[in-house]
């Protein structure tokens, strides 16, 4: 069992990992057999190697994350947060508005991450 | 298939339903066999009668909802939003910080709602 504050700390560490450009810190938050569905609606990635590749590439974009509201917990083993991503795309600076929801395993590692963002949540010019 | 803007319109109508004190408008957004898990971690309610009872009771609390950030879509049939709930509890005014994620059926009705909020997301004094 993980408590609400433990879950919130992991989500904050996820934000901090991006803002420090530290892909390995983010990858370390995940369980070995975790899944990442980013965005929701696309086939999920599964397992540490696929997840590690995804975050190493994400960090290379220079993406920085800013919470749009305080992190939310739940009364189960899940938590969520709304944030804004600013990154450099080949076309220039961009902003993506995202909600991530994460499910935890019994050891407090992320077992599942799902990222809600659509094409209507992206804008160029950041 | 529902598109991103259709989903966002339903989530906005959900917010508006609360703020107009109109439980029936909220209930009408749901599919007949929908599930509502509020909060995440508690057993879901299933079906229109259970969902109708839940919203009629919720409206009686005087709960008002304010988006904390723009509504997010996804690249599937799901969308999410972060918002703040202000309501009267027996102990006085209270604030609850929530993220709702909703899955849609092919006709654009809500098939599943999951509300992320924990005890750490509530505060008295609103």
gemmi code that builds the backbone of each chain (N, CA, C; Angstrom):
import gemmi

chains = {
    "A": [
        ("UNK", (0.836, -1.206, 0.000), (0.000, 0.000, 0.000), (0.868, 1.251, 0.000)),
        ("UNK", (0.512, 2.196, -0.840), (1.154, 3.506, -0.798), (0.100, 4.507, -0.350)),
        ("UNK", (0.528, 5.488, 0.430), (-0.460, 6.462, 0.900), (-0.504, 7.653, -0.063)),
        ("UNK", (-1.446, 8.548, 0.222), (-1.682, 9.662, -0.710), (-0.442, 10.528, -0.895)),
        ("UNK", (0.249, 10.795, 0.204), (1.412, 11.672, 0.089), (2.556, 10.999, -0.672)),
        ("UNK", (2.713, 9.700, -0.481), (3.749, 8.987, -1.254), (3.469, 9.095, -2.749)),
        ("UNK", (2.208, 8.914, -3.116), (1.866, 9.007, -4.545), (2.132, 10.420, -5.065)),
        ("UNK", (1.741, 11.407, -4.289), (1.968, 12.787, -4.732), (3.458, 13.088, -4.859)),
        ("UNK", (4.254, 12.526, -3.963), (5.703, 12.746, -4.057), (6.279, 12.150, -5.337)),
        ("UNK", (5.771, 11.003, -5.741), (6.252, 10.386, -6.983), (5.865, 11.261, -8.183)),
        ("UNK", (4.641, 11.764, -8.182), (4.238, 12.622, -9.305), (5.075, 13.903, -9.342)),
        ("UNK", (5.356, 14.451, -8.168), (6.220, 15.648, -8.140), (7.633, 15.309, -8.636)),
        ("UNK", (8.131, 14.134, -8.273), (9.468, 13.715, -8.731), (9.497, 13.544, -10.248)),
        ("UNK", (8.368, 13.132, -10.801), (8.245, 12.994, -12.260), (8.387, 14.370, -12.926)),
        ("UNK", (7.667, 15.360, -12.386), (7.779, 16.747, -12.880), (9.232, 17.235, -12.748)),
        ("UNK", (9.802, 17.018, -11.561), (11.165, 17.492, -11.295), (12.175, 16.833, -12.233)),
        ("UNK", (11.972, 15.554, -12.512), (12.880, 14.843, -13.411), (12.941, 15.507, -14.782)),
        ("UNK", (11.777, 15.876, -15.312), (11.768, 16.597, -16.590), (12.502, 17.927, -16.462)),
        ("UNK", (12.207, 18.635, -15.395), (12.750, 19.999, -15.297), (14.244, 20.021, -15.010)),
        ("UNK", (14.776, 18.888, -14.513), (16.224, 18.741, -14.332), (16.870, 18.047, -15.539)),
        ("UNK", (16.080, 17.715, -16.549), (16.621, 17.007, -17.707), (17.168, 15.623, -17.352)),
        ("UNK", (16.561, 14.990, -16.345), (17.099, 13.734, -15.792), (16.185, 12.556, -16.138)),
        ("UNK", (16.378, 12.013, -17.330), (15.544, 10.889, -17.782), (15.663, 9.698, -16.837)),
        ("UNK", (16.873, 9.447, -16.339), (17.064, 8.243, -15.497), (16.258, 8.335, -14.206)),
        ("UNK", (16.116, 9.559, -13.665), (15.321, 9.731, -12.444), (13.858, 9.393, -12.710)),
        ("UNK", (13.373, 9.749, -13.888), (11.979, 9.439, -14.231), (11.814, 7.930, -14.434)),
        ("UNK", (12.720, 7.345, -15.186), (12.646, 5.907, -15.491), (12.646, 5.086, -14.199)),
        ("UNK", (13.416, 5.545, -13.207), (13.528, 4.823, -11.931), (12.228, 4.812, -11.145)),
        ("UNK", (11.283, 5.695, -11.495), (9.993, 5.728, -10.789), (9.081, 4.580, -11.217)),
        ("UNK", (9.415, 3.939, -12.332), (8.527, 2.927, -12.931), (8.849, 1.502, -12.484)),
        ("UNK", (7.806, 0.694, -12.354), (7.953, -0.746, -12.169), (8.490, -1.374, -13.463)),
        ("UNK", (9.141, -2.513, -13.337), (9.780, -3.148, -14.500), (8.783, -3.487, -15.612)),
        ("UNK", (7.568, -3.863, -15.225), (6.576, -4.293, -16.225), (5.503, -3.232, -16.458)),
        ("UNK", (5.861, -1.990, -16.181), (4.886, -0.894, -16.284), (4.435, -0.678, -17.725)),
        ("UNK", (3.306, 0.020, -17.847), (2.804, 0.449, -19.159), (2.684, 1.971, -19.179)),
        ("UNK", (2.923, 2.531, -20.360), (2.813, 3.979, -20.572), (1.970, 4.201, -21.827)),
        ("UNK", (0.819, 4.848, -21.641), (-0.077, 5.159, -22.766), (-0.064, 6.670, -22.945)),
        ("UNK", (0.719, 7.169, -23.908), (0.972, 8.607, -24.052), (1.015, 8.939, -25.531)),
        ("UNK", (-0.073, 9.461, -26.102), (-1.319, 9.841, -25.449), (-2.287, 8.668, -25.305)),
        ("UNK", (-3.301, 8.859, -24.420), (-4.427, 7.939, -24.350), (-5.020, 7.799, -25.749)),
        ("UNK", (-5.234, 6.553, -26.155), (-5.793, 6.282, -27.480), (-4.779, 5.667, -28.421)),
        ("UNK", (-3.498, 5.748, -28.057), (-2.443, 5.100, -28.851), (-2.007, 3.828, -28.122)),
        ("UNK", (-1.431, 2.860, -28.851), (-1.029, 1.609, -28.183), (-0.027, 1.889, -27.060)),
        ("UNK", (-0.233, 1.311, -25.882), (0.686, 1.540, -24.774), (2.068, 0.933, -25.034)),
        ("UNK", (3.087, 1.596, -24.485), (4.414, 0.990, -24.378), (4.411, 0.105, -23.136)),
        ("UNK", (5.184, -0.969, -23.187), (5.240, -1.852, -22.013), (6.662, -2.256, -21.710)),
        ("UNK", (7.026, -2.167, -20.423), (8.318, -2.650, -19.949), (9.379, -1.570, -19.918)),
        ("UNK", (10.347, -1.763, -19.036), (11.373, -0.752, -18.793), (12.147, -0.340, -20.049)),
        ("UNK", (12.575, -1.273, -20.911), (13.361, -0.820, -22.077), (12.592, 0.150, -22.969)),
        ("UNK", (11.328, -0.157, -23.245), (10.529, 0.735, -24.098), (10.285, 2.064, -23.392)),
        ("UNK", (10.021, 2.008, -22.101), (9.759, 3.218, -21.321), (11.021, 4.069, -21.223)),
        ("UNK", (12.163, 3.435, -21.030), (13.432, 4.172, -20.934), (13.719, 4.911, -22.241)),
        ("UNK", (13.509, 4.239, -23.348), (13.746, 4.869, -24.653), (12.835, 6.086, -24.829)),
        ("UNK", (11.587, 5.929, -24.447), (10.611, 7.017, -24.573), (11.045, 8.245, -23.773)),
        ("UNK", (11.461, 8.046, -22.527), (11.820, 9.212, -21.693), (13.156, 9.813, -22.101)),
        ("UNK", (14.096, 8.983, -22.562), (15.365, 9.567, -23.030), (15.114, 10.461, -24.248)),
        ("UNK", (14.215, 10.013, -25.120), (13.868, 10.849, -26.277), (13.091, 12.095, -25.855)),
        ("UNK", (12.199, 11.932, -24.869), (11.405, 13.080, -24.415), (12.295, 14.161, -23.830)),
        ("UNK", (13.278, 13.745, -23.037), (14.173, 14.725, -22.398), (14.982, 15.470, -23.461)),
        ("UNK", (15.325, 14.769, -24.547), (16.090, 15.420, -25.624), (15.332, 16.573, -26.283)),
        ("UNK", (13.981, 16.556, -26.184), (13.204, 17.661, -26.771), (13.321, 18.920, -25.928)),
        ("UNK", (13.890, 18.790, -24.700), (13.969, 19.942, -23.807), (12.654, 20.240, -23.101)),
        ("UNK", (11.737, 19.284, -23.127), (10.406, 19.503, -22.533), (10.508, 19.884, -21.058)),
        ("UNK", (9.792, 20.951, -20.690), (9.696, 21.370, -19.290), (8.226, 21.319, -18.888)),
        ("UNK", (7.980, 20.853, -17.649), (6.611, 20.641, -17.181), (6.298, 21.608, -16.049)),
        ("UNK", (5.096, 22.183, -16.076), (4.634, 23.059, -14.989), (3.240, 22.609, -14.566)),
        ("UNK", (3.069, 22.313, -13.286), (1.746, 21.939, -12.782), (0.750, 23.065, -13.077)),
        ("UNK", (-0.441, 22.661, -13.544), (-1.508, 23.632, -13.799), (-2.428, 23.757, -12.590)),
        ("UNK", (-2.308, 22.817, -11.647), (-3.132, 22.771, -10.433), (-2.464, 21.774, -9.498)),
        ("UNK", (-2.785, 21.803, -8.201), (-2.140, 20.836, -7.299), (-2.427, 19.383, -7.711)),
        ("UNK", (-1.449, 18.519, -7.481), (-1.575, 17.084, -7.747), (-2.738, 16.515, -6.930)),
        ("UNK", (-3.517, 15.630, -7.553), (-4.612, 14.961, -6.872), (-4.227, 13.516, -6.555)),
        ("UNK", (-4.631, 13.018, -5.369), (-4.495, 11.603, -5.049), (-5.831, 10.915, -5.353)),
        ("UNK", (-6.106, 9.828, -4.671), (-7.402, 9.150, -4.766), (-7.529, 8.336, -3.493)),
        ("UNK", (-8.577, 7.538, -3.416), (-8.720, 6.662, -2.255), (-8.372, 5.228, -2.630)),
        ("UNK", (-7.654, 5.087, -3.755), (-7.071, 3.823, -4.167), (-5.579, 4.026, -4.400)),
        ("UNK", (-5.009, 3.200, -5.264), (-3.576, 3.256, -5.535), (-3.321, 4.027, -6.832)),
        ("UNK", (-3.983, 5.180, -6.972), (-3.878, 5.978, -8.189), (-3.840, 7.456, -7.837)),
        ("UNK", (-3.250, 8.225, -8.717), (-3.176, 9.674, -8.535), (-3.121, 10.326, -9.911)),
        ("UNK", (-3.375, 11.645, -9.942), (-3.393, 12.338, -11.230), (-2.931, 13.774, -11.094)),
        ("UNK", (-2.549, 14.357, -12.233), (-2.131, 15.771, -12.218), (-2.333, 16.381, -13.596)),
        ("UNK", (-2.694, 17.683, -13.559), (-2.827, 18.483, -14.779), (-1.604, 19.371, -14.882)),
        ("UNK", (-0.981, 19.382, -16.053), (0.223, 20.203, -16.221), (0.329, 20.673, -17.663)),
        ("UNK", (1.224, 21.652, -17.842), (1.508, 22.190, -19.171), (2.936, 21.817, -19.538)),
        ("UNK", (3.117, 21.353, -20.765), (4.436, 20.988, -21.278), (4.875, 22.042, -22.284)),
        ("UNK", (6.054, 22.551, -22.101), (6.643, 23.445, -23.111), (7.856, 22.751, -23.686)),
        ("UNK", (7.900, 22.679, -25.026), (9.000, 21.967, -25.685), (9.314, 22.601, -27.031)),
        ("UNK", (10.480, 22.241, -27.553), (10.884, 22.708, -28.879), (10.512, 21.646, -29.898)),
        ("UNK", (9.664, 22.016, -30.832), (9.362, 21.139, -31.956), (10.142, 21.650, -33.163)),
        ("UNK", (10.266, 20.817, -34.205), (11.006, 21.286, -35.381), (10.438, 22.597, -35.923)),
        ("UNK", (9.129, 22.812, -35.691), (8.462, 24.023, -36.183), (8.623, 25.208, -35.245)),
        ("UNK", (9.183, 24.977, -34.053), (9.333, 26.063, -33.084), (8.798, 25.660, -31.727)),
        ("UNK", (8.715, 26.618, -30.784), (8.236, 26.291, -29.437), (6.764, 25.911, -29.453)),
        ("UNK", (6.406, 24.961, -28.579), (5.031, 24.472, -28.526), (4.620, 24.265, -27.078)),
        ("UNK", (3.313, 24.313, -26.877), (2.699, 24.064, -25.569), (1.720, 22.905, -25.721)),
        ("UNK", (1.777, 21.947, -24.802), (0.789, 20.862, -24.771), (0.189, 20.816, -23.371)),
        ("UNK", (-1.147, 20.842, -23.304), (-1.851, 20.734, -22.018), (-2.218, 19.275, -21.784)),
        ("UNK", (-1.794, 18.743, -20.626), (-1.856, 17.302, -20.367), (-2.474, 17.031, -18.992)),
        ("UNK", (-3.175, 15.910, -18.868), (-3.462, 15.305, -17.558), (-2.865, 13.907, -17.571)),
        ("UNK", (-2.011, 13.607, -16.607), (-1.489, 12.245, -16.415), (-2.215, 11.598, -15.249)),
        ("UNK", (-2.632, 10.344, -15.425), (-3.106, 9.550, -14.288), (-2.197, 8.340, -14.164)),
        ("UNK", (-1.833, 8.006, -12.923), (-0.869, 6.941, -12.661), (-1.415, 5.977, -11.618)),
        ("UNK", (-1.183, 4.690, -11.887), (-1.543, 3.630, -10.938), (-0.251, 3.084, -10.360)),
        ("UNK", (-0.263, 2.781, -9.065), (0.945, 2.364, -8.361), (0.894, 0.891, -7.984)),
        ("UNK", (2.090, 0.277, -7.914), (2.156, -1.070, -7.351), (2.340, -0.966, -5.840)),
        ("UNK", (2.394, -2.116, -5.189), (2.410, -2.128, -3.725), (3.700, -1.540, -3.158)),
        ("UNK", (4.716, -1.428, -3.996), (5.990, -0.856, -3.535), (6.126, 0.628, -3.888)),
        ("UNK", (5.064, 1.207, -4.420), (5.087, 2.638, -4.682), (5.721, 3.008, -6.006)),
        ("UNK", (5.892, 2.011, -6.877), (6.395, 2.320, -8.216), (5.212, 2.487, -9.170)),
        ("UNK", (5.429, 3.262, -10.226), (4.353, 3.481, -11.201), (4.162, 2.208, -12.029)),
        ("UNK", (2.954, 1.657, -11.973), (2.632, 0.452, -12.745), (1.985, 0.815, -14.078)),
        ("UNK", (1.324, 1.965, -14.108), (0.620, 2.390, -15.324), (0.546, 3.907, -15.347)),
        ("UNK", (0.890, 4.474, -16.494), (0.716, 5.910, -16.701), (-0.112, 6.092, -17.951)),
        ("UNK", (-1.103, 6.988, -17.879), (-1.941, 7.312, -19.035), (-1.969, 8.828, -19.156)),
        ("UNK", (-1.637, 9.339, -20.338), (-1.511, 10.783, -20.567), (-2.644, 11.257, -21.476)),
        ("UNK", (-3.509, 12.105, -20.905), (-4.634, 12.667, -21.651), (-4.186, 13.944, -22.338)),
        ("UNK", (-4.060, 13.902, -23.658), (-3.874, 15.125, -24.450), (-4.232, 14.789, -25.887)),
        ("UNK", (-4.891, 15.733, -26.509), (-5.300, 15.559, -27.899), (-4.669, 16.617, -28.771)),
        ("UNK", (-4.954, 16.546, -30.039), (-4.406, 17.555, -30.955), (-4.936, 18.942, -30.592)),
        ("UNK", (-6.144, 18.979, -30.009), (-6.732, 20.260, -29.608), (-6.079, 20.839, -28.355)),
        ("UNK", (-5.192, 20.055, -27.736), (-4.498, 20.520, -26.524), (-3.083, 21.004, -26.815)),
        ("UNK", (-2.734, 21.040, -28.103), (-1.407, 21.512, -28.518), (-1.545, 22.881, -29.162)),
        ("UNK", (-0.598, 23.749, -28.893), (-0.563, 24.992, -29.660), (0.882, 25.386, -29.934)),
        ("UNK", (1.101, 25.917, -31.093), (2.437, 26.378, -31.465), (2.644, 27.775, -30.899)),
        ("UNK", (3.907, 28.094, -30.636), (4.228, 29.420, -30.131), (4.285, 29.455, -28.606)),
        ("UNK", (3.898, 28.294, -28.003), (4.000, 28.071, -26.571), (3.627, 29.228, -25.703)),
    ],
    "B": [
        ("UNK", (-17.864, 7.303, -33.157), (-16.694, 8.118, -32.818), (-17.121, 9.521, -32.392)),
        ("UNK", (-16.554, 9.981, -31.315), (-16.745, 11.372, -30.901), (-15.413, 12.082, -31.079)),
        ("UNK", (-15.470, 13.335, -31.484), (-14.205, 14.039, -31.678), (-13.830, 14.803, -30.408)),
        ("UNK", (-12.648, 15.395, -30.432), (-12.121, 16.025, -29.224), (-13.039, 17.136, -28.724)),
        ("UNK", (-13.550, 17.933, -29.648), (-14.386, 19.052, -29.207), (-15.714, 18.578, -28.640)),
        ("UNK", (-16.270, 17.488, -29.209), (-17.508, 16.942, -28.644), (-17.292, 16.504, -27.196)),
        ("UNK", (-16.164, 15.826, -26.962), (-15.893, 15.366, -25.599), (-15.727, 16.559, -24.654)),
        ("UNK", (-15.001, 17.565, -25.111), (-14.805, 18.738, -24.248), (-16.133, 19.436, -23.954)),
        ("UNK", (-17.027, 19.451, -24.948), (-18.334, 20.074, -24.719), (-19.130, 19.318, -23.649)),
        ("UNK", (-19.025, 18.000, -23.648), (-19.743, 17.213, -22.632), (-19.162, 17.508, -21.247)),
        ("UNK", (-17.844, 17.579, -21.145), (-17.249, 17.879, -19.831), (-17.646, 19.283, -19.367)),
        ("UNK", (-17.677, 20.229, -20.293), (-18.118, 21.581, -19.906), (-19.590, 21.562, -19.478)),
        ("UNK", (-20.425, 20.770, -20.166), (-21.842, 20.671, -19.791), (-22.002, 20.050, -18.403)),
        ("UNK", (-21.078, 19.169, -18.063), (-21.082, 18.551, -16.719), (-20.824, 19.625, -15.656)),
        ("UNK", (-19.808, 20.459, -15.895), (-19.508, 21.580, -14.994), (-20.721, 22.513, -14.896)),
        ("UNK", (-21.272, 22.876, -16.060), (-22.401, 23.807, -16.094), (-23.613, 23.237, -15.362)),
        ("UNK", (-23.840, 21.936, -15.498), (-24.966, 21.297, -14.813), (-24.883, 21.501, -13.307)),
        ("UNK", (-23.687, 21.296, -12.757), (-23.518, 21.550, -11.315), (-23.801, 23.011, -10.991)),
        ("UNK", (-23.245, 23.889, -11.790), (-23.323, 25.313, -11.439), (-24.722, 25.895, -11.629)),
        ("UNK", (-25.541, 25.183, -12.427), (-26.952, 25.564, -12.570), (-27.841, 24.772, -11.609)),
        ("UNK", (-27.251, 23.903, -10.799), (-28.051, 23.084, -9.882), (-28.974, 22.125, -10.610)),
        ("UNK", (-28.562, 21.680, -11.794), (-29.435, 20.893, -12.680), (-28.960, 19.442, -12.766)),
        ("UNK", (-29.371, 18.638, -11.796), (-28.950, 17.233, -11.765), (-29.383, 16.490, -13.025)),
        ("UNK", (-30.590, 16.802, -13.518), (-31.100, 16.040, -14.671), (-30.241, 16.274, -15.917)),
        ("UNK", (-29.700, 17.496, -16.048), (-28.827, 17.781, -17.195), (-27.552, 16.938, -17.120)),
        ("UNK", (-27.040, 16.732, -15.916), (-25.832, 15.911, -15.753), (-26.157, 14.444, -16.044)),
        ("UNK", (-27.244, 13.962, -15.467), (-27.636, 12.558, -15.626), (-27.828, 12.224, -17.107)),
        ("UNK", (-28.366, 13.184, -17.862), (-28.628, 12.964, -19.288), (-27.358, 12.800, -20.106)),
        ("UNK", (-26.203, 13.181, -19.549), (-24.933, 13.027, -20.283), (-24.454, 11.579, -20.278)),
        ("UNK", (-25.017, 10.750, -19.403), (-24.522, 9.386, -19.198), (-25.244, 8.349, -20.062)),
        ("UNK", (-24.506, 7.334, -20.467), (-25.090, 6.147, -21.089), (-25.859, 5.352, -20.030)),
        ("UNK", (-26.837, 4.563, -20.472), (-27.692, 3.838, -19.522), (-26.916, 2.886, -18.630)),
        ("UNK", (-25.861, 2.287, -19.165), (-25.103, 1.279, -18.408), (-23.759, 1.825, -17.904)),
        ("UNK", (-23.700, 3.137, -17.762), (-22.435, 3.777, -17.378), (-22.009, 3.389, -15.965)),
        ("UNK", (-20.726, 3.612, -15.685), (-20.193, 3.440, -14.336), (-19.608, 4.765, -13.856)),
        ("UNK", (-19.711, 4.987, -12.553), (-19.163, 6.189, -11.909), (-18.360, 5.722, -10.698)),
        ("UNK", (-17.048, 6.008, -10.731), (-16.172, 5.657, -9.604), (-15.711, 6.965, -8.967)),
        ("UNK", (-16.351, 7.340, -7.847), (-16.150, 8.672, -7.248), (-16.175, 8.528, -5.740)),
        ("UNK", (-15.002, 8.468, -5.089), (-13.664, 8.636, -5.651), (-13.092, 7.325, -6.196)),
        ("UNK", (-12.053, 7.448, -7.043), (-11.255, 6.287, -7.456), (-10.805, 5.547, -6.199)),
        ("UNK", (-11.007, 4.235, -6.207), (-10.625, 3.411, -5.066), (-11.832, 2.884, -4.304)),
        ("UNK", (-13.010, 3.470, -4.552), (-14.249, 2.975, -3.955), (-15.021, 2.196, -5.016)),
        ("UNK", (-15.910, 1.281, -4.610), (-16.644, 0.487, -5.611), (-17.457, 1.391, -6.535)),
        ("UNK", (-17.383, 1.167, -7.846), (-18.133, 2.011, -8.780), (-19.645, 1.821, -8.648)),
        ("UNK", (-20.372, 2.907, -8.907), (-21.814, 2.812, -9.122), (-22.024, 2.396, -10.571)),
        ("UNK", (-23.113, 1.669, -10.834), (-23.367, 1.257, -12.222), (-24.834, 1.438, -12.568)),
        ("UNK", (-25.073, 2.015, -13.742), (-26.437, 2.134, -14.266), (-27.092, 3.461, -13.906)),
        ("UNK", (-28.018, 3.871, -14.754), (-28.666, 5.168, -14.623), (-29.335, 5.386, -13.261)),
        ("UNK", (-30.079, 4.410, -12.706), (-30.748, 4.704, -11.421), (-29.755, 5.061, -10.316)),
        ("UNK", (-28.665, 4.309, -10.212), (-27.669, 4.592, -9.168), (-26.991, 5.932, -9.437)),
        ("UNK", (-26.699, 6.193, -10.700), (-26.025, 7.444, -11.077), (-26.957, 8.631, -10.843)),
        ("UNK", (-28.235, 8.475, -11.165), (-29.199, 9.563, -10.965), (-29.305, 9.913, -9.484)),
        ("UNK", (-29.363, 8.902, -8.649), (-29.472, 9.132, -7.205), (-28.240, 9.891, -6.709)),
        ("UNK", (-27.081, 9.472, -7.181), (-25.822, 10.110, -6.761), (-25.808, 11.595, -7.122)),
        ("UNK", (-26.192, 11.938, -8.350), (-26.135, 13.351, -8.753), (-27.227, 14.183, -8.104)),
        ("UNK", (-28.403, 13.589, -7.907), (-29.455, 14.357, -7.209), (-28.996, 14.698, -5.793)),
        ("UNK", (-28.332, 13.753, -5.141), (-27.808, 14.041, -3.801), (-26.664, 15.051, -3.848)),
        ("UNK", (-25.816, 14.934, -4.873), (-24.676, 15.853, -4.990), (-25.158, 17.288, -5.167)),
        ("UNK", (-26.168, 17.462, -6.009), (-26.685, 18.816, -6.260), (-27.263, 19.414, -4.982)),
        ("UNK", (-27.864, 18.546, -4.150), (-28.437, 19.042, -2.882), (-27.385, 19.628, -1.949)),
        ("UNK", (-26.125, 19.238, -2.111), (-25.062, 19.807, -1.260), (-24.723, 21.227, -1.677)),
        ("UNK", (-25.266, 21.663, -2.831), (-24.931, 23.000, -3.328), (-23.555, 23.073, -3.968)),
        ("UNK", (-22.973, 21.924, -4.300), (-21.612, 21.885, -4.852), (-21.513, 22.714, -6.131)),
        ("UNK", (-20.494, 23.552, -6.183), (-20.203, 24.344, -7.383), (-18.809, 23.963, -7.851)),
        ("UNK", (-18.654, 23.861, -9.193), (-17.398, 23.387, -9.775), (-16.736, 24.504, -10.565)),
        ("UNK", (-15.415, 24.625, -10.416), (-14.647, 25.608, -11.195), (-13.441, 24.902, -11.809)),
        ("UNK", (-13.317, 24.978, -13.125), (-12.149, 24.382, -13.783), (-10.869, 24.990, -13.208)),
        ("UNK", (-9.886, 24.128, -12.953), (-8.582, 24.588, -12.469), (-7.611, 24.780, -13.626)),
        ("UNK", (-7.969, 24.258, -14.789), (-7.139, 24.331, -16.000), (-8.042, 23.930, -17.160)),
        ("UNK", (-7.662, 24.262, -18.403), (-8.527, 23.875, -19.522), (-8.737, 22.351, -19.596)),
        ("UNK", (-9.916, 21.961, -20.029), (-10.257, 20.551, -20.229), (-9.288, 19.930, -21.232)),
        ("UNK", (-8.853, 18.697, -20.971), (-7.988, 17.953, -21.889), (-8.786, 16.878, -22.615)),
        ("UNK", (-8.509, 16.681, -23.893), (-9.069, 15.553, -24.643), (-8.029, 14.424, -24.620)),
        ("UNK", (-8.064, 13.571, -25.618), (-7.059, 12.523, -25.807), (-7.122, 12.153, -27.278)),
        ("UNK", (-6.373, 11.137, -27.665), (-6.456, 10.662, -29.046), (-7.252, 9.370, -29.120)),
        ("UNK", (-8.031, 9.121, -28.041), (-9.007, 8.042, -28.016), (-10.363, 8.622, -27.649)),
        ("UNK", (-11.215, 7.777, -27.077), (-12.566, 8.193, -26.723), (-12.632, 8.574, -25.250)),
        ("UNK", (-11.649, 9.350, -24.793), (-11.566, 9.724, -23.386), (-11.120, 11.169, -23.266)),
        ("UNK", (-11.499, 11.775, -22.154), (-11.096, 13.154, -21.869), (-11.020, 13.333, -20.363)),
        ("UNK", (-10.360, 14.421, -19.927), (-10.196, 14.643, -18.488), (-10.177, 16.116, -18.154)),
        ("UNK", (-10.417, 16.415, -16.876), (-10.374, 17.818, -16.428), (-10.054, 17.881, -14.945)),
        ("UNK", (-9.306, 18.928, -14.588), (-8.993, 19.235, -13.190), (-9.885, 20.382, -12.759)),
        ("UNK", (-10.525, 20.233, -11.608), (-11.418, 21.288, -11.134), (-11.457, 21.304, -9.614)),
        ("UNK", (-12.007, 22.402, -9.091), (-12.177, 22.557, -7.652), (-13.666, 22.551, -7.351)),
        ("UNK", (-14.029, 21.807, -6.318), (-15.422, 21.731, -5.883), (-15.565, 22.512, -4.582)),
        ("UNK", (-16.515, 23.412, -4.520), (-16.846, 24.079, -3.264), (-18.243, 23.644, -2.864)),
        ("UNK", (-18.373, 23.177, -1.636), (-19.678, 22.684, -1.180), (-19.840, 22.926, 0.305)),
        ("UNK", (-21.095, 22.807, 0.752), (-21.405, 22.932, 2.175), (-21.415, 21.543, 2.795)),
        ("UNK", (-20.536, 21.331, 3.751), (-20.579, 20.101, 4.529), (-21.212, 20.423, 5.878)),
        ("UNK", (-21.655, 19.385, 6.604), (-22.261, 19.669, 7.923), (-21.327, 20.505, 8.800)),
        ("UNK", (-20.029, 20.378, 8.574), (-19.033, 21.099, 9.390), (-18.762, 22.507, 8.870)),
        ("UNK", (-19.325, 22.848, 7.701), (-19.076, 24.170, 7.132), (-18.627, 24.061, 5.691)),
        ("UNK", (-18.212, 25.189, 5.095), (-17.810, 25.162, 3.692), (-16.516, 24.363, 3.517)),
        ("UNK", (-16.434, 23.663, 2.383), (-15.271, 22.812, 2.111), (-14.868, 22.946, 0.655)),
        ("UNK", (-13.609, 22.641, 0.408), (-13.032, 22.627, -0.946), (-12.475, 21.237, -1.202)),
        ("UNK", (-12.776, 20.685, -2.372), (-12.188, 19.408, -2.782), (-11.556, 19.607, -4.154)),
        ("UNK", (-10.297, 19.237, -4.285), (-9.593, 19.324, -5.567), (-9.684, 17.974, -6.268)),
        ("UNK", (-10.183, 17.975, -7.506), (-10.566, 16.742, -8.204), (-9.998, 16.731, -9.618)),
        ("UNK", (-9.681, 15.545, -10.126), (-9.525, 15.315, -11.576), (-10.529, 14.244, -11.969)),
        ("UNK", (-11.383, 14.544, -12.924), (-12.290, 13.545, -13.496), (-11.749, 13.097, -14.842)),
        ("UNK", (-11.757, 11.789, -15.090), (-11.493, 11.280, -16.443), (-12.727, 10.508, -16.892)),
        ("UNK", (-13.105, 10.720, -18.149), (-14.342, 10.154, -18.678), (-14.080, 9.439, -19.996)),
        ("UNK", (-14.696, 8.265, -20.131), (-14.652, 7.501, -21.379), (-16.029, 7.595, -22.028)),
        ("UNK", (-16.046, 7.713, -23.343), (-17.285, 7.938, -24.083), (-17.681, 6.716, -24.898)),
        ("UNK", (-18.996, 6.564, -25.100), (-19.448, 5.544, -26.041), (-19.509, 6.162, -27.440)),
        ("UNK", (-19.894, 5.341, -28.419), (-19.834, 5.795, -29.815), (-20.842, 6.898, -30.099)),
        ("UNK", (-21.814, 7.059, -29.211), (-22.822, 8.110, -29.409), (-22.508, 9.376, -28.612)),
        ("UNK", (-21.339, 9.396, -27.985), (-20.930, 10.607, -27.289), (-21.488, 10.736, -25.885)),
        ("UNK", (-22.008, 9.633, -25.365), (-22.454, 9.645, -23.971), (-21.326, 9.137, -23.074)),
        ("UNK", (-21.345, 9.563, -21.814), (-20.306, 9.130, -20.876), (-20.567, 7.672, -20.493)),
        ("UNK", (-19.589, 6.810, -20.776), (-19.694, 5.386, -20.430), (-19.038, 5.105, -19.088)),
        ("UNK", (-18.049, 5.912, -18.736), (-17.321, 5.697, -17.484), (-16.780, 7.029, -16.994)),
        ("UNK", (-16.973, 7.301, -15.715), (-16.368, 8.473, -15.077), (-15.587, 7.976, -13.875)),
        ("UNK", (-14.369, 8.499, -13.731), (-13.535, 8.164, -12.571), (-13.037, 9.479, -11.976)),
        ("UNK", (-13.261, 9.677, -10.690), (-12.931, 10.941, -10.018), (-11.751, 10.722, -9.070)),
        ("UNK", (-10.648, 11.386, -9.396), (-9.442, 11.313, -8.562), (-9.503, 12.392, -7.489)),
        ("UNK", (-9.690, 11.993, -6.257), (-9.534, 12.898, -5.109), (-9.371, 12.036, -3.871)),
        ("UNK", (-8.482, 12.493, -3.017), (-8.210, 11.773, -1.776), (-8.532, 12.653, -0.590)),
        ("UNK", (-8.340, 12.105, 0.583), (-8.596, 12.897, 1.791), (-7.646, 14.084, 1.851)),
        ("UNK", (-6.458, 13.923, 1.248), (-5.481, 15.011, 1.243), (-5.865, 16.120, 0.257)),
        ("UNK", (-6.909, 15.899, -0.520), (-7.358, 16.900, -1.495), (-8.564, 17.694, -1.000)),
        ("UNK", (-8.957, 17.434, 0.250), (-10.086, 18.144, 0.861), (-9.552, 19.126, 1.885)),
        ("UNK", (-10.179, 20.290, 1.946), (-9.869, 21.178, 3.055), (-11.122, 21.903, 3.513)),
        ("UNK", (-11.230, 22.096, 4.782), (-12.371, 22.815, 5.337), (-12.090, 24.308, 5.232)),
        ("UNK", (-13.191, 25.071, 5.135), (-13.042, 26.521, 5.075), (-13.026, 27.029, 3.648)),
        ("UNK", (-12.972, 26.062, 2.686), (-13.095, 26.331, 1.262), (-12.305, 27.508, 0.768)),
    ],
}
model = gemmi.Model(1)
for chain_id, residues in chains.items():
    chain = gemmi.Chain(chain_id)
    for i, (resn, *xyz) in enumerate(residues, 1):
        res = gemmi.Residue()
        res.name, res.seqid = resn, gemmi.SeqId(i, " ")
        for name, pos in zip(("N", "CA", "C"), xyz):
            atom = gemmi.Atom()
            atom.name, atom.element = name, gemmi.Element(name[0])
            atom.pos, atom.b_iso = gemmi.Position(*pos), 0.0
            res.add_atom(atom)
        chain.add_residue(res)
    model.add_chain(chain)
structure = gemmi.Structure()
structure.add_model(model)
structure.setup_entities()
